[in-house]
Structure formats: structure tokens, C-alpha cells
Amino acid sequence: MWHRLAATALFPKKRFSVFVSRIARHLASPKKALTTAAVAAATAGMVLAAAPAEAASTSSASSAKAIAQKLIPNDAQYNAFSKIVEHESGWNVGATNASSGAYGLVQALPGSKMASAGSDWKTSAATQIEWGLKYMNERYGSPVGAWNFWQTHHWY
């Protein structure tokens, strides 16, 4: 029964008063009351915790994009860089590829390569962007060159 209660809390389909009446029915038994209270508290915590985490990741992505635009003033080069990063990591500084272990915005393999750009490579968008830009310039001539390669191979 608790799973239906949790589902109702996460995905309310009926009015709040119906949810409250379900809780009231479960309060008749002390064991059920404890279970119901624990599930309700956990569910509320999950729902409340989800919004700030989502906002933080959106904010982090926005910050990373702003840093990249400052470091890559040419629109064509920035757009190519942005497309690669969007595909590789979704602008998530901590993105990790489960199968290869590639890490960060630009999915460096191994991620520790980015230490050459700064000791904060695990958490700094600026460090990861600087390293990625240098990599793209050295290997492909530019971010546009890297994007052209990526479109054919789906990696760079």
C-alpha cells in the first residue's frame, strides 16, 4: 500500500484532500502510521531536493557556456565547440562515461590529462574548456575541424 501512497505523492492525480484521507486511514495502525510518515517524509524530501539540483546544473551549464564564449570569441568556433560539448557531456563538468571513463565537458580520456591545464580540472569549467580548446586546435586545427570530424565519427 505504501508504494501507491508514494506514487500518489510524487504524481498527484486527485485533490490533496483525497491524499490526506488515505494517510488518515493508515494512521489507525501504529506500524502503518510509522511507515506512512516515513514514506511521506522521504517523498517530500525527494520532491523538494529535485528542484535545487536541477537549478544548480542549469546554472552550471550556463556558467560554463559563458566561460566558453569568453575564451572562444569567434561565433563559428564557439558554435562548433558548443555542439561537441553538448553531445559529449551536456555541459556537465562532472560527466563521466561509464564504459570508457572519459571525463568532463570535453570527455578527456583519461580525464587526468586535463591536469596540464590546471589542478582544478575535476571541477573547473574554465580549466576543462581551456584544455579542450587546446586539444581541438592541436589535433583538428580548430573546434570547427573537430566538429566536422565528430559529425562523421560521433567522437573526436
MDAnalysis code that builds the backbone (N, CA, C; Angstrom):
import MDAnalysis as mda
import numpy as np

u = mda.Universe.empty(468, n_residues=156, atom_resindex=np.repeat(np.arange(156), 3), trajectory=True)
u.add_TopologyAttr("name", ["N", "CA", "C"] * 156)
u.add_TopologyAttr("resid", np.arange(1, 157))
u.add_TopologyAttr("resname", ["MET", "TRP", "HIS", "ARG", "LEU", "ALA", "ALA", "THR", "ALA", "LEU", "PHE", "PRO", "LYS", "LYS", "ARG", "PHE", "SER", "VAL", "PHE", "VAL", "SER", "ARG", "ILE", "ALA", "ARG", "HIS", "LEU", "ALA", "SER", "PRO", "LYS", "LYS", "ALA", "LEU", "THR", "THR", "ALA", "ALA", "VAL", "ALA", "ALA", "ALA", "THR", "ALA", "GLY", "MET", "VAL", "LEU", "ALA", "ALA", "ALA", "PRO", "ALA", "GLU", "ALA", "ALA", "SER", "THR", "SER", "SER", "ALA", "SER", "SER", "ALA", "LYS", "ALA", "ILE", "ALA", "GLN", "LYS", "LEU", "ILE", "PRO", "ASN", "ASP", "ALA", "GLN", "TYR", "ASN", "ALA", "PHE", "SER", "LYS", "ILE", "VAL", "GLU", "HIS", "GLU", "SER", "GLY", "TRP", "ASN", "VAL", "GLY", "ALA", "THR", "ASN", "ALA", "SER", "SER", "GLY", "ALA", "TYR", "GLY", "LEU", "VAL", "GLN", "ALA", "LEU", "PRO", "GLY", "SER", "LYS", "MET", "ALA", "SER", "ALA", "GLY", "SER", "ASP", "TRP", "LYS", "THR", "SER", "ALA", "ALA", "THR", "GLN", "ILE", "GLU", "TRP", "GLY", "LEU", "LYS", "TYR", "MET", "ASN", "GLU", "ARG", "TYR", "GLY", "SER", "PRO", "VAL", "GLY", "ALA", "TRP", "ASN", "PHE", "TRP", "GLN", "THR", "HIS", "HIS", "TRP", "TYR"])
u.atoms.positions = np.array([
    [0.817, -1.191, 0.000],
    [0.000, 0.000, 0.000],
    [0.868, 1.265, 0.000],
    [2.030, 1.199, 0.684],
    [2.873, 2.390, 0.779],
    [3.359, 2.843, -0.588],
    [3.573, 1.889, -1.519],
    [4.062, 2.292, -2.835],
    [3.014, 3.097, -3.597],
    [1.737, 2.764, -3.397],
    [0.687, 3.564, -4.030],
    [0.637, 4.950, -3.408],
    [0.893, 5.004, -2.104],
    [0.894, 6.279, -1.401],
    [2.042, 7.154, -1.905],
    [3.224, 6.541, -2.069],
    [4.376, 7.295, -2.573],
    [4.123, 7.773, -3.998],
    [3.547, 6.904, -4.807],
    [3.240, 7.294, -6.184],
    [2.249, 8.441, -6.213],
    [1.267, 8.406, -5.308],
    [0.285, 9.489, -5.246],
    [0.963, 10.797, -4.872],
    [1.928, 10.730, -3.946],
    [2.616, 11.949, -3.526],
    [3.489, 12.503, -4.645],
    [4.140, 11.617, -5.391],
    [5.005, 12.078, -6.473],
    [4.227, 12.518, -7.702],
    [3.135, 11.824, -7.981],
    [2.363, 12.099, -9.178],
    [0.895, 12.279, -8.812],
    [0.552, 13.376, -8.150],
    [-0.828, 13.549, -7.701],
    [-1.796, 13.640, -8.871],
    [-2.830, 12.812, -8.782],
    [-3.860, 12.836, -9.812],
    [-5.177, 13.335, -9.234],
    [-5.279, 13.264, -7.923],
    [-6.509, 13.677, -7.269],
    [-6.205, 14.851, -6.360],
    [-7.247, 15.370, -5.811],
    [-7.067, 16.514, -4.934],
    [-6.308, 16.124, -3.674],
    [-5.711, 17.094, -3.023],
    [-4.919, 16.883, -1.824],
    [-5.733, 16.222, -0.720],
    [-7.016, 16.561, -0.601],
    [-7.847, 16.007, 0.474],
    [-7.974, 14.494, 0.357],
    [-7.955, 13.968, -0.850],
    [-8.013, 12.516, -1.036],
    [-6.734, 11.890, -0.494],
    [-5.602, 12.518, -0.752],
    [-4.321, 12.039, -0.240],
    [-4.329, 12.043, 1.284],
    [-4.829, 13.100, 1.874],
    [-4.888, 13.212, 3.333],
    [-5.782, 12.125, 3.915],
    [-6.890, 11.829, 3.264],
    [-7.779, 10.792, 3.790],
    [-7.112, 9.425, 3.737],
    [-6.295, 9.164, 2.748],
    [-5.555, 7.899, 2.694],
    [-4.590, 7.799, 3.862],
    [-3.908, 8.871, 4.145],
    [-2.988, 8.873, 5.282],
    [-3.761, 8.629, 6.569],
    [-4.894, 9.266, 6.716],
    [-5.694, 9.103, 7.929],
    [-6.100, 7.648, 8.128],
    [-6.448, 6.951, 7.049],
    [-6.813, 5.536, 7.164],
    [-5.637, 4.705, 7.651],
    [-4.451, 5.038, 7.235],
    [-3.269, 4.282, 7.642],
    [-2.847, 4.595, 9.065],
    [-3.270, 5.696, 9.588],
    [-2.884, 6.069, 10.941],
    [-3.572, 5.219, 11.999],
    [-4.529, 4.406, 11.618],
    [-5.232, 3.549, 12.569],
    [-4.277, 2.539, 13.192],
    [-3.276, 2.109, 12.486],
    [-2.299, 1.147, 12.994],
    [-0.983, 1.877, 13.238],
    [-0.368, 1.740, 14.449],
    [0.895, 2.434, 14.723],
    [2.004, 2.053, 13.735],
    [2.071, 0.772, 13.352],
    [3.097, 0.335, 12.410],
    [2.885, 0.989, 11.049],
    [1.636, 1.017, 10.600],
    [1.321, 1.650, 9.322],
    [1.553, 3.157, 9.398],
    [1.255, 3.734, 10.544],
    [1.443, 5.174, 10.712],
    [2.913, 5.542, 10.563],
    [3.786, 4.735, 11.170],
    [5.215, 4.996, 11.083],
    [5.704, 4.846, 9.643],
    [5.268, 3.784, 8.987],
    [5.648, 3.562, 7.594],
    [5.150, 4.692, 6.707],
    [3.897, 5.074, 6.893],
    [3.303, 6.143, 6.096],
    [4.047, 7.454, 6.305],
    [4.356, 7.766, 7.559],
    [5.065, 9.011, 7.855],
    [6.456, 9.004, 7.224],
    [7.141, 7.855, 7.309],
    [8.486, 7.760, 6.735],
    [8.451, 7.928, 5.219],
    [7.501, 7.264, 4.577],
    [7.379, 7.372, 3.120],
    [7.017, 8.792, 2.719],
    [6.081, 9.399, 3.429],
    [5.670, 10.769, 3.110],
    [6.831, 11.738, 3.281],
    [7.594, 11.575, 4.365],
    [8.735, 12.461, 4.600],
    [9.805, 12.268, 3.530],
    [10.084, 11.012, 3.200],
    [11.093, 10.745, 2.174],
    [10.657, 11.279, 0.822],
    [9.392, 11.085, 0.498],
    [8.858, 11.561, -0.777],
    [8.930, 13.077, -0.848],
    [8.529, 13.744, 0.213],
    [8.586, 15.208, 0.234],
    [10.021, 15.676, 0.079],
    [10.945, 14.990, 0.751],
    [12.351, 15.350, 0.640],
    [12.867, 15.187, -0.769],
    [12.463, 14.089, -1.432],
    [12.907, 13.863, -2.807],
    [12.360, 14.927, -3.735],
    [11.109, 15.262, -3.570],
    [10.489, 16.258, -4.439],
    [11.122, 17.622, -4.212],
    [11.361, 17.990, -2.957],
    [11.954, 19.286, -2.661],
    [13.418, 19.341, -3.076],
    [14.132, 18.234, -2.949],
    [15.547, 18.225, -3.297],
    [15.766, 18.253, -4.803],
    [14.807, 17.797, -5.574],
    [14.990, 17.716, -7.018],
    [15.098, 19.092, -7.670],
    [14.316, 20.038, -7.249],
    [14.314, 21.350, -7.889],
    [15.640, 22.090, -7.746],
    [16.243, 22.190, -6.533],
    [17.513, 22.898, -6.448],
    [18.621, 22.223, -7.243],
    [18.649, 20.896, -7.271],
    [19.692, 20.203, -8.021],
    [19.573, 20.519, -9.506],
    [18.350, 20.524, -10.006],
    [18.128, 20.839, -11.415],
    [18.544, 22.272, -11.703],
    [18.195, 23.181, -10.806],
    [18.556, 24.581, -10.992],
    [20.074, 24.750, -10.969],
    [20.740, 24.012, -10.087],
    [22.190, 24.120, -9.997],
    [22.853, 23.638, -11.276],
    [22.382, 22.526, -11.843],
    [23.003, 22.023, -13.060],
    [22.754, 22.965, -14.232],
    [21.567, 23.550, -14.292],
    [21.278, 24.529, -15.340],
    [22.184, 25.738, -15.180],
    [22.356, 26.179, -13.941],
    [23.215, 27.313, -13.648],
    [24.660, 26.996, -14.018],
    [25.121, 25.793, -13.680],
    [26.485, 25.395, -14.001],
    [26.706, 25.346, -15.505],
    [25.725, 24.819, -16.220],
    [25.827, 24.772, -17.681],
    [25.883, 26.183, -18.251],
    [25.054, 27.073, -17.725],
    [25.058, 28.465, -18.194],
    [26.401, 29.124, -17.924],
    [26.957, 28.873, -16.750],
    [28.264, 29.438, -16.407],
    [29.345, 28.911, -17.338],
    [29.312, 27.608, -17.593],
    [30.312, 27.006, -18.481],
    [30.204, 27.590, -19.887],
    [28.988, 27.771, -20.361],
    [28.789, 28.346, -21.696],
    [29.321, 29.777, -21.758],
    [29.090, 30.543, -20.699],
    [29.578, 31.927, -20.660],
    [31.105, 31.962, -20.678],
    [31.728, 31.045, -19.945],
    [33.194, 30.966, -19.940],
    [33.699, 30.626, -21.337],
    [33.066, 29.654, -21.970],
    [33.481, 29.246, -23.319],
    [33.343, 30.400, -24.307],
    [32.264, 31.171, -24.200],
    [32.078, 32.303, -25.119],
    [33.164, 33.342, -24.939],
    [33.630, 33.537, -23.695],
    [34.713, 34.493, -23.461],
    [36.032, 33.980, -24.032],
    [36.257, 32.670, -23.899],
    [37.509, 32.088, -24.380],
    [37.522, 31.855, -25.888],
    [36.339, 31.759, -26.493],
    [36.226, 31.495, -27.936],
    [35.352, 32.590, -28.551],
    [35.923, 33.757, -28.850],
    [35.115, 34.887, -29.320],
    [34.532, 34.718, -30.724],
    [35.133, 33.871, -31.547],
    [34.632, 33.662, -32.904],
    [33.367, 32.809, -32.846],
    [32.265, 33.325, -33.405],
    [30.972, 32.633, -33.323],
    [30.995, 31.233, -33.921],
    [31.604, 31.077, -35.084],
    [31.635, 29.760, -35.735],
    [32.411, 28.756, -34.884],
    [33.541, 29.206, -34.330],
    [34.354, 28.315, -33.492],
    [33.622, 27.975, -32.190],
    [32.988, 28.981, -31.594],
    [32.227, 28.722, -30.363],
    [31.079, 27.752, -30.630],
    [30.339, 27.968, -31.712],
    [29.200, 27.090, -32.019],
    [29.648, 25.649, -32.230],
    [30.770, 25.458, -32.902],
    [31.295, 24.106, -33.112],
    [31.708, 23.483, -31.778],
    [32.417, 24.263, -30.968],
    [32.832, 23.787, -29.642],
    [31.605, 23.417, -28.814],
    [30.612, 24.288, -28.830],
    [29.387, 24.076, -28.058],
    [28.654, 22.803, -28.485],
    [28.588, 22.557, -29.784],
    [27.907, 21.350, -30.278],
    [28.609, 20.090, -29.786],
    [29.928, 20.104, -29.810],
    [30.677, 18.940, -29.326],
    [30.413, 18.726, -27.842],
    [30.527, 19.796, -27.062],
    [30.334, 19.674, -25.616],
    [28.905, 19.242, -25.294],
    [27.941, 19.770, -26.006],
    [26.543, 19.377, -25.781],
    [26.362, 17.881, -26.017],
    [26.935, 17.375, -27.091],
    [26.821, 15.941, -27.395],
    [27.623, 15.082, -26.423],
    [28.810, 15.533, -26.064],
    [29.698, 14.721, -25.234],
    [29.287, 14.685, -23.766],
    [28.872, 15.823, -23.212],
    [28.638, 15.884, -21.761],
    [27.387, 16.639, -21.351],
    [26.702, 17.255, -22.295],
    [25.552, 18.072, -21.923],
    [25.948, 19.249, -21.041],
    [27.171, 19.715, -21.182],
    [27.720, 20.826, -20.401],
    [27.808, 20.490, -18.910],
    [28.019, 19.216, -18.605],
    [28.170, 18.760, -17.223],
    [29.661, 18.583, -16.936],
    [30.198, 19.428, -16.069],
    [31.626, 19.408, -15.742],
    [32.044, 18.050, -15.178],
    [31.158, 17.391, -14.458],
    [31.486, 16.111, -13.837],
    [31.038, 14.896, -14.624],
    [30.656, 15.080, -15.879],
    [30.169, 13.947, -16.678],
    [31.258, 12.887, -16.806],
    [30.862, 11.639, -16.573],
    [31.788, 10.518, -16.688],
    [31.169, 9.457, -17.580],
    [31.918, 9.001, -18.570],
    [31.456, 7.929, -19.438],
    [31.660, 6.612, -18.700],
    [30.567, 5.901, -18.446],
    [30.616, 4.675, -17.653],
    [31.476, 3.590, -18.295],
    [31.522, 3.532, -19.605],
    [32.284, 2.453, -20.244],
    [33.751, 2.808, -20.477],
    [34.037, 4.051, -20.847],
    [35.427, 4.407, -21.168],
    [36.141, 5.128, -20.031],
    [35.380, 5.795, -19.168],
    [35.986, 6.587, -18.110],
    [36.302, 8.009, -18.534],
    [35.963, 8.375, -19.780],
    [36.185, 9.751, -20.241],
    [35.467, 10.701, -19.289],
    [36.060, 11.892, -19.096],
    [35.569, 12.770, -18.037],
    [35.437, 14.216, -18.498],
    [34.432, 14.889, -17.944],
    [34.309, 16.330, -18.073],
    [33.539, 16.815, -19.283],
    [33.557, 18.115, -19.456],
    [32.838, 18.767, -20.548],
    [33.236, 18.207, -21.904],
    [34.545, 18.021, -22.091],
    [35.058, 17.595, -23.394],
    [35.389, 16.109, -23.436],
    [35.048, 15.377, -22.367],
    [35.247, 13.927, -22.275],
    [36.688, 13.513, -22.574],
    [37.605, 14.107, -21.814],
    [39.017, 13.756, -21.937],
    [39.223, 12.319, -21.461],
    [40.114, 11.603, -22.151],
    [40.386, 10.208, -21.802],
    [41.887, 9.980, -21.739],
    [42.445, 9.753, -20.580],
    [41.781, 9.832, -19.284],
    [41.562, 11.290, -18.875],
    [40.651, 11.481, -17.966],
    [40.324, 12.832, -17.518],
    [41.513, 13.556, -16.918],
    [42.417, 12.810, -16.313],
    [43.579, 13.416, -15.665],
    [44.484, 14.156, -16.649],
    [44.318, 13.932, -17.953],
    [45.070, 14.702, -18.956],
    [44.854, 16.197, -18.761],
    [43.649, 16.545, -18.294],
    [43.311, 17.966, -18.154],
    [44.085, 18.642, -17.034],
    [44.798, 17.869, -16.213],
    [45.626, 18.452, -15.156],
    [46.698, 19.360, -15.749],
    [47.046, 19.142, -17.015],
    [48.031, 20.011, -17.670],
    [47.516, 21.442, -17.807],
    [46.206, 21.623, -17.723],
    [45.614, 22.964, -17.808],
    [45.326, 23.551, -16.429],
    [45.367, 22.717, -15.385],
    [45.110, 23.212, -14.037],
    [44.798, 22.087, -13.070],
    [45.188, 22.286, -11.818],
    [44.969, 21.254, -10.802],
    [43.494, 21.100, -10.435],
    [42.688, 22.062, -10.825],
    [41.246, 22.018, -10.528],
    [40.443, 21.396, -11.670],
    [41.086, 20.584, -12.488],
    [40.472, 20.028, -13.695],
    [39.199, 19.240, -13.431],
    [39.054, 18.655, -12.260],
    [37.858, 17.853, -11.978],
    [36.605, 18.708, -11.814],
    [36.763, 19.947, -11.393],
    [35.606, 20.775, -11.045],
    [35.506, 22.101, -11.790],
    [36.527, 22.496, -12.493],
    [36.552, 23.819, -13.118],
    [36.176, 23.769, -14.596],
    [35.092, 24.434, -14.924],
    [34.687, 24.534, -16.326],
    [35.761, 25.253, -17.133],
    [36.334, 26.318, -16.575],
    [37.347, 27.089, -17.298],
    [38.553, 26.220, -17.651],
    [39.019, 25.432, -16.696],
    [40.168, 24.558, -16.941],
    [39.842, 23.526, -18.011],
    [38.668, 22.926, -17.916],
    [38.267, 21.916, -18.897],
    [38.099, 22.521, -20.293],
    [37.542, 23.712, -20.351],
    [37.351, 24.383, -21.646],
    [38.704, 24.749, -22.254],
    [39.608, 25.298, -21.436],
    [40.944, 25.640, -21.935],
    [41.640, 24.402, -22.483],
    [41.582, 23.297, -21.727],
    [42.227, 22.068, -22.186],
    [41.573, 21.562, -23.473],
    [40.253, 21.544, -23.501],
    [39.528, 21.050, -24.673],
    [39.797, 21.882, -25.912],
    [39.843, 23.182, -25.747],
    [40.125, 24.079, -26.870],
    [41.533, 23.830, -27.419],
    [42.500, 23.677, -26.513],
    [43.877, 23.387, -26.939],
    [43.927, 22.046, -27.680],
    [43.238, 21.041, -27.148],
    [43.196, 19.720, -27.786],
    [42.603, 19.813, -29.194],
    [41.480, 20.511, -29.319],
    [40.825, 20.640, -30.631],
    [41.712, 21.383, -31.623],
    [42.372, 22.438, -31.160],
    [43.260, 23.208, -32.040],
    [44.465, 22.382, -32.479],
    [45.060, 21.628, -31.543],
    [46.247, 20.839, -31.870],
    [45.916, 19.635, -32.750],
    [44.823, 18.961, -32.472],
    [44.502, 17.724, -33.199],
    [43.742, 17.969, -34.501],
    [42.828, 18.956, -34.503],
    [41.948, 19.161, -35.666],
    [42.099, 20.531, -36.319],
    [42.961, 21.378, -35.767],
    [43.163, 22.707, -36.324],
    [42.254, 23.764, -35.728],
    [41.095, 23.352, -35.244],
    [40.131, 24.290, -34.657],
    [38.925, 23.500, -34.138],
    [38.068, 24.148, -33.359],
    [36.819, 23.492, -32.971],
    [35.945, 23.129, -34.178],
    [35.957, 23.965, -35.228],
    [35.186, 23.643, -36.436],
    [35.721, 22.354, -37.059],
    [37.043, 22.213, -37.117],
    [37.640, 20.982, -37.628],
    [37.257, 19.779, -36.774],
    [37.246, 19.968, -35.460],
    [36.852, 18.887, -34.546],
    [35.382, 18.522, -34.747],
    [34.529, 19.528, -34.942],
    [33.099, 19.273, -35.148],
    [32.865, 18.542, -36.470],
    [33.606, 18.926, -37.511],
    [33.482, 18.230, -38.797],
    [33.827, 16.747, -38.633],
    [34.888, 16.467, -37.892],
    [35.273, 15.078, -37.629],
    [34.197, 14.382, -36.792],
    [33.710, 15.064, -35.768],
    [32.699, 14.482, -34.871],
    [31.443, 14.081, -35.647],
    [31.032, 14.909, -36.585],
    [29.810, 14.614, -37.339],
    [29.920, 13.318, -38.146],
    [31.110, 12.999, -38.581],
    [31.319, 11.768, -39.342],
    [31.467, 10.548, -38.431],
    [32.193, 10.718, -37.319],
    [32.571, 9.575, -36.481],
    [31.812, 9.473, -35.153],
    [31.182, 10.560, -34.741],
    [30.478, 10.648, -33.449],
    [31.422, 10.486, -32.264],
    [32.627, 10.872, -32.459],
    [33.644, 11.029, -31.427],
    [34.693, 11.952, -32.027],
    [35.585, 12.441, -31.200],
    [36.650, 13.303, -31.730],
    [37.927, 13.073, -30.963],
])
